[in-house]
């Protein structure tokens, strides 16, 4: 929101940034559900968050959407973080679980489970969204841009949502178009990447594309407060808006 007028971020980053005085506003929701999940091999005996007690769980680190999503799930299930061992493994969840270095890993439901299944592993997936509704990935703009040129913001949001609508309507065509902009996509395993896209579509669909659910923002703030990442409640009405959503 400095040199660039818009950016895509996960919702917890909006609240953490505003707590530090960064004047950003979430102007449209891309994902309707939080896409993070806990993934374990099917024979691990892990079927609920309670089954993670005493287990080693790998995640990129104690930061970001994966960590926030895990903590939200554990809180909803009445499990304390201290009851399991968290390992910071970088973005190596697939390799770590495949090699049994971890009992479970935390990643995006639209990625790691699909990659593991493509390698022949049977996995159990525990989606955060099954336990708590959280605001997820979306588009942000600066307060300055919103104040000075709201028509520009509205136009950008409309274009973003039109692209999203077109992708939902014809994902195969969207995939082909993306090859022109994603350098490695043409050489990637198309079957796997199209599975990733298909799984993502379920997170993007909504009766009103782009709309932010107030309860999801309330829940996100509650999790960040519980984790001690926020010193106190913020004005959520200033953190996100639906005024630009058609």
GITAHU-V261050 format. One record per residue. N is the residue number from 1. PSI is psi in whole degrees, 0 to 359 (999 if undefined). OMEGA is omega as a letter, one per 40 degrees, with the letter a starting at -180 (* if undefined). BURIAL is + if it has 16 or more other ideal C-beta (glycine too) atoms within 10 Angstrom, else -. Layout:
N_PSI_OMEGA_BURIAL / N_PSI_OMEGA_BURIAL
This chain:
1_12_i_+ / 2_271_i_- / 3_325_a_- / 4_138_a_- / 5_339_a_+ / 6_157_i_+ / 7_158_i_- / 8_127_a_- / 9_165_i_+ / 10_147_a_+ / 11_326_a_+ / 12_331_a_+ / 13_330_i_+ / 14_312_a_+ / 15_320_i_+ / 16_321_i_+ / 17_315_a_+ / 18_327_i_+ / 19_337_i_- / 20_8_i_- / 21_11_i_- / 22_119_a_- / 23_71_i_- / 24_152_a_+ / 25_135_i_+ / 26_116_a_+ / 27_347_i_+ / 28_141_i_+ / 29_133_i_+ / 30_303_i_+ / 31_132_i_+ / 32_337_i_+ / 33_151_i_+ / 34_123_a_+ / 35_3_a_+ / 36_146_i_+ / 37_157_i_+ / 38_134_a_+ / 39_133_i_+ / 40_159_i_+ / 41_147_a_+ / 42_334_a_- / 43_13_a_- / 44_341_a_+ / 45_4_i_- / 46_110_a_+ / 47_345_i_- / 48_164_i_- / 49_328_i_+ / 50_334_a_- / 51_353_i_+ / 52_347_i_+ / 53_128_i_- / 54_1_a_- / 55_163_i_+ / 56_126_a_+ / 57_123_a_+ / 58_140_i_+ / 59_163_a_+ / 60_322_i_+ / 61_177_a_- / 62_62_a_- / 63_167_i_- / 64_186_a_+ / 65_323_a_+ / 66_315_a_+ / 67_315_i_+ / 68_316_i_+ / 69_317_i_+ / 70_313_a_+ / 71_322_i_+ / 72_317_i_+ / 73_314_a_+ / 74_317_i_+ / 75_315_a_+ / 76_331_a_+ / 77_359_i_- / 78_29_i_- / 79_134_i_+ / 80_144_i_- / 81_325_a_+ / 82_346_a_- / 83_354_i_- / 84_168_i_+ / 85_120_i_- / 86_129_i_+ / 87_128_i_- / 88_112_a_- / 89_10_a_+ / 90_196_a_- / 91_56_a_- / 92_34_a_- / 93_318_a_+ / 94_310_a_+ / 95_320_a_+ / 96_319_i_+ / 97_320_i_+ / 98_323_a_+ / 99_6_a_- / 100_29_i_- / 101_338_i_- / 102_151_i_+ / 103_331_i_+ / 104_161_i_+ / 105_161_i_+ / 106_129_a_+ / 107_193_i_+ / 108_131_i_+ / 109_335_a_+ / 110_4_a_+ / 111_287_a_+ / 112_315_i_+ / 113_323_a_+ / 114_318_i_+ / 115_319_a_+ / 116_317_i_+ / 117_324_i_- / 118_335_i_- / 119_3_i_- / 120_7_a_- / 121_139_i_+ / 122_130_a_- / 123_155_i_+ / 124_134_a_+ / 125_128_i_+ / 126_95_a_+ / 127_134_i_+ / 128_321_a_+ / 129_342_i_+ / 130_344_a_- / 131_332_a_+ / 132_143_i_+ / 133_121_a_+ / 134_144_i_+ / 135_140_a_+ / 136_211_a_+ / 137_140_i_+ / 138_190_a_+ / 139_133_i_+ / 140_156_i_+ / 141_164_i_+ / 142_153_i_+ / 143_326_a_- / 144_314_i_- / 145_318_i_+ / 146_318_a_+ / 147_321_a_- / 148_330_a_- / 149_67_a_- / 150_332_i_- / 151_324_i_- / 152_316_i_- / 153_314_a_+ / 154_320_i_+ / 155_320_i_- / 156_316_i_+ / 157_317_i_+ / 158_317_i_- / 159_318_i_- / 160_313_a_+ / 161_331_i_+ / 162_319_i_- / 163_320_i_- / 164_317_i_+ / 165_317_i_- / 166_322_i_- / 167_318_i_+ / 168_325_a_+ / 169_326_a_- / 170_76_a_- / 171_328_i_- / 172_316_i_- / 173_319_i_- / 174_323_i_+ / 175_316_a_+ / 176_318_i_- / 177_322_a_- / 178_334_i_- / 179_334_a_- / 180_343_a_- / 181_341_i_- / 182_109_a_- / 183_320_a_- / 184_358_a_- / 185_322_a_- / 186_331_a_- / 187_353_a_- / 188_164_i_- / 189_106_a_- / 190_322_a_- / 191_316_a_- / 192_315_a_- / 193_326_i_+ / 194_332_i_- / 195_319_i_+ / 196_315_i_+ / 197_314_a_+ / 198_319_i_- / 199_325_a_+ / 200_325_a_+ / 201_323_a_- / 202_332_i_- / 203_342_a_+ / 204_336_a_+ / 205_145_i_- / 206_154_i_+ / 207_325_i_- / 208_97_a_- / 209_135_i_+ / 210_349_a_+ / 211_134_i_- / 212_129_i_+ / 213_120_a_+ / 214_320_a_- / 215_325_i_- / 216_325_i_+ / 217_322_i_+ / 218_315_a_- / 219_320_i_+ / 220_314_i_+ / 221_320_a_+ / 222_320_i_+ / 223_315_a_+ / 224_325_i_+ / 225_317_i_- / 226_324_a_- / 227_350_a_+ / 228_12_i_- / 229_341_i_+ / 230_136_i_+ / 231_334_i_- / 232_170_a_- / 233_148_i_- / 234_167_i_+ / 235_99_a_- / 236_332_i_+ / 237_336_i_- / 238_344_a_- / 239_331_i_+ / 240_160_i_+ / 241_148_i_+ / 242_9_a_- / 243_339_a_- / 244_0_a_+ / 245_121_a_+ / 246_999_*_-
